[in-house]
Amino acid sequence: MVVIVDALRASATVVAALQVGARRVIPVRSVREASAYLVNPDYRVVGERGGARLAQFHYGNSPSEILAHEAEIAGRLLVLTTSNGTQCMSAALPGATSVLVGSVVNAAAVASAALALARYHGCGITLVAAGLEASLLTRTPLALRCWRGGWSEGVRC
């Protein structure tokens, strides 16, 4: 059971996509892999590198941009590639009983779901703080403070 904690963009973009009715969000590691989905009209492709929107994709890694395009995203599959958040998500997928994606906007719901899934599967919960280099130092404390407030009894950060 793995929870990817990303205090800002990737996780909030996933939450926004699901909120507007995306059928599923598929995290991929590379721009090349994400680009392969552009030919299929059932998919919307979202991405950034170094915080900059990738011009060839439908949208950037922006929750507000996703929310503004609800009609275009609802009912479709969304492919997401980012500098770091989707790297962590993709790395966690193989071998994990479940992978949840959390941020400030869904901390309480993810904490509750993580606890329920851990109990169901009889496993522990691993927190993975997404961030690159110095951003780990600035983003992780915010995310962990948020998560500590959301955890119930029996779960350690």
N, C-alpha and C positions, 0 to 999 in steps of 0.2 A: 504494500500500500504506500504510494508515493504522492505527496502533495508538492507541486511546484508553486512556490511563493514568489510572485513577481508583482512588486508593489505598483507598477505603473502600466505600461503599454500592452504587452502581449496578452496578459491575463484579462485585463479590462476589455480588450478587443474581442476575446473569446466570449466573455460574458455578454457584451453588446450584441454580437452575432446571434447568440442563442436567444437573447431577449427579443430580437426582431424576427425570429422564426427560421433561422438557418437550420437545415435538417441535421447538420453535423459540421464540426470544424476539424479539418485534417491538418495537423502540424507537420511541416516538412522542413528539412534542414537546408536545402540549397535553392537558389534562385532557379537553377536549371530544372530541378524537380518540380517546382511550383509552376514554371512556365509551360510545362507539358500539359497542364490542365486548361490552358487558355483556349484551346481548340474546341472544348466541349461546353456548350451553352448551359449545361446543368450546374456548372461550377462558377464561382466567383473567386478570383485570386487576389489575395491581400499580401502586401509585403513591404519591408524596409531593410535597409542596410545602413548602419551607422546613424540611425534615426531619420534618414532621408527616404521619402517615398520612392518606390520603384516605378518609373513612368510607364513601363509596359503592362503593369497590373491594373486591375479594376479600381482598387482602393489602396490607400496607405494603411499603416498600422495605427489607426486612430479610432477609438471608440465613438467619438462624435461623428466621424465620417460614416461609420457603419450605421449608426442610428439614423443619420440623414438619408440613407439609401435603403430603408426598410423594404419598400416595394420590390426592389431589385434583388434583395437577398432572401426574403421570405421563401421558404420551400426549397431552397437550393443548398448545395454543398459548398462550403467555404474552405479554401486552401490557404493556409497562413504560413509565411516564412519570415522570420525576424533574425536580427543579429544574435540574440541570445535566448529569449523566452522559448521559441520553438526548438532551439537546439537542446535545451533541458528537457522539454516535453518528449521529443523524439528519442532522446537517450534513455529516458525513464520507461518508455513503453515496453520494450522487450523484458519479459520476466516479472514484471510487476503484476500483482493481482488486480490493482486498479491504479489509475493515475488521475488525480484531480488537479485542477488549475485554480489557484486562488489569488485574490488581490484584495485591496481595501473594499471594493464594491461587493464582494460576495464572501467575505471572511467568515461570518457566522454560519452561513449555509454550508460552506465547505468544511468547516470544523465539525459541524454536526454530522455531515455525510461521511467524513473520514472516520470519525469515531464509530459510527454504525457499521461501516464496511470493515474496519479493523476487527470489531467484535464478531461480525459474521464470518470473516475469513480466519479468525484466530491468529492475527498477525499484528506486528507493530506498525507504526506510522513513521515514515521517513520524510522529513522536510528538506526540500532542496531550494535554497535561496538563489534565484536567478539574478545575474548581474555580471558585468565585466569589469575587471581591474578595480579602479577606485570606486566605481559605482556600487560595488558590493558594500563598501563602507558607508555609503550614504543611503542606499535603498533598503538594505537588510534590516537595520534597526527599526525603521518605520514598519516594515512588514511584520517583523517578529513581535513588536508591541501590539499590533493589530491582532495577530493570531493568538498571542497569549491571552488577550481579552476574550477571545472566542472559544478557547478550549474548555472542555468540561473535565470532570474528575477522571483521573486515571490516565491522562495523556500528558506526556512530558515534552517540552520544547527543547 
